[in-house]
Amino acid sequence: MTALLVPALAGVLTGVSLGVYGELHKPTGYAVSVAGFSGPLAMKAWLTTGVFVLALAQVFSALVMWGRITLDLPWIGAVHRWSGRLAFLLSLPVAFHCLYALGAAYDSPRVMIHSVLGCFFYGLFVTKMLALPRKGLPGWALPVAGGLAFTALAGLWLTSSVWFFTTIGVTF
């Protein structure tokens, strides 16, 4: 358990720091945009959907790597690493826009849950990345961290992309 202490503390500090920054930072209102999208909300909805699809690949590849799904796929470790890297990169413009342009918000249940889940996800991400190279971790540590990260991403996707697509419509 001591091998997990430093990564967990770093993750908690990351999540809390993001939440405090989101609360104290005066939102700029300036939208971050990525070419090809009609606006920042569409960009966030589609990039978050991409992150969620890559997170599904993470879950599948982890199940194969941990022997829960029996398949002979010698390249599955590379799929797991690269889908995680791509998911993280796709999440950065979304997180930047949320924190910098909008800040944390607690005025509606959906937005509050979304804000808390975003901070929780990045805290888990830091915990998992710092725990990966450590020796002596309990066998349950990485699967639990990965499962919680996926759960947080599913919640983020439901409170952002699914909300956007069902409220505003499927637009690019």
N, C-alpha and C positions, 0 to 999 in steps of 0.2 A: 504493500500500500504506500510506502514512503516514496517509491518511484513515481507514483501518480500525484503526489502532493504538489510539487512545483508546477507541473503542467496545469493542474486543476486551479491552483492559485492564479497563475498567469491568465487562464481562461476567464476566471471570475473577474479579475481586474480589467480585462479587455471588454467584457460585456457591460460591466458597470460603467467603465469610462465612456463607452459609446453612448450609453443611456444618459449619462450626465451631460456629455457634450451635446447630444440631441436636445436635451431639455434647456440648457443654458445658452446655446448658440442661437443668436437671432437669425431665423431663416432668411436667406437672401432672396428667395423667390426666383432666382435665375435658374432656368431649366438647363439640365445637361441633356444633350441630344446626341444621338448616333445617326449617322446618315442612313436613309432608307425608311425612317419612321415618320409618321405624320406629326408626332409630338412626344413629349416626355412620358406621358402615361402609357401610350402604345408601346414605346420603347421598353419601359419597365415591365409591362405585361408580357411582352414576347421574350425578352431576355430572361425573365423569371421562369417562364415556361421552358425555355431552353435549359436553364439550370435544373429545373425539376426533372426533365427527361434525362439529363446526365446523372442526376441523383438516383434515378431508377436503375441506370446502368451500374452505378456504384453499388447499390443493394444487390443486384443480380451477381455482379462479379465477386462481391464479398461472400455471398452464399456459396459460390463455386469454390473460392479460395479456402473457405473454412470447412468445406466438405459437406455442406448441407444440401447442395445440389451436386450430384455425381456426374460430372462431364470431364472428358479429357481435353482440356483447353490450355495448352502450355503458355499461351499468350495472354491469359486472363489477368495476370498481375499487371501487365502493361496497360490493358484496357482500364483496369481499376485506377491506376495512377494517372493516366491521361484524361480519363473522364472527370476525375476529381480536379485536376489542374484546370481543365477547360471550364468546368462549372464555377470554380472560384474566380477565374478571369471574367466570365460573363456576369458574375454577381457584382463586380466592383463598380461599374457605372451606375447600377441600380442603387447600391448602398450609398455611393457618393451623392447621388441626386437626393435620395431620401434624407440623409443627414444634413447636407449642405444647403440645399434649396428649401427643404420642408421642415427639417428638425423633427424631434419626437413630438407626437401629439397624443393627447389623451381625451379628446373631446367626444369621441364616439367609441363604442366597444370594438368595432372592427379595426379602427386605426390604432387604438391602444394595444390590442392583441398583436397587431402587425408590428408595431414599434418594439414591444417587448420581445417578440419572437426573433426579430432581426438582431437585437443585441445578444440574445441567448444563442443564436446560431453562430455568430462570429466568436463568441466566447468558447463555444464547443469546438469550433474549428481550430482555434489556437490551442486548446487543450489536446485535441487529437494529434495535431501536427507536432507538438512538443513531446507527446507521449510515444509516438512511433519509434524513435530510435532508442528508447530506454530499455534497459535489461531489467528483468525482475518484475514486470507488470503482471498483475493478476490476469488470468486468461479471459476474464469477462470484460476487461477495461476497454479495449478497442471496439469490440462489437457493441457495447453499450453506448460509447461515445458516438460511433457511427450511426447507430439506431436513433439516438436522440437528435443528432444533426439532421438525419433524414426527416424525422418527425417535425422538427422546427421548419425545415424547408417546405414540407407539405403544408404546414400551417401558413407560412408566408405566401405560398402559391395560392392557397384558397382565399386568403384575405387581400390579395392583390390581383393576380391575373384572372382567376375565376370571377372575382367581383367585377373587374373591368369588362371582361367578355360578356358577362350576363347583364350588366347595368348599362354600359356604353355600346357594346357590340364588338364584333370581331372586325377590327380595323388595323391597318398597319400604319 
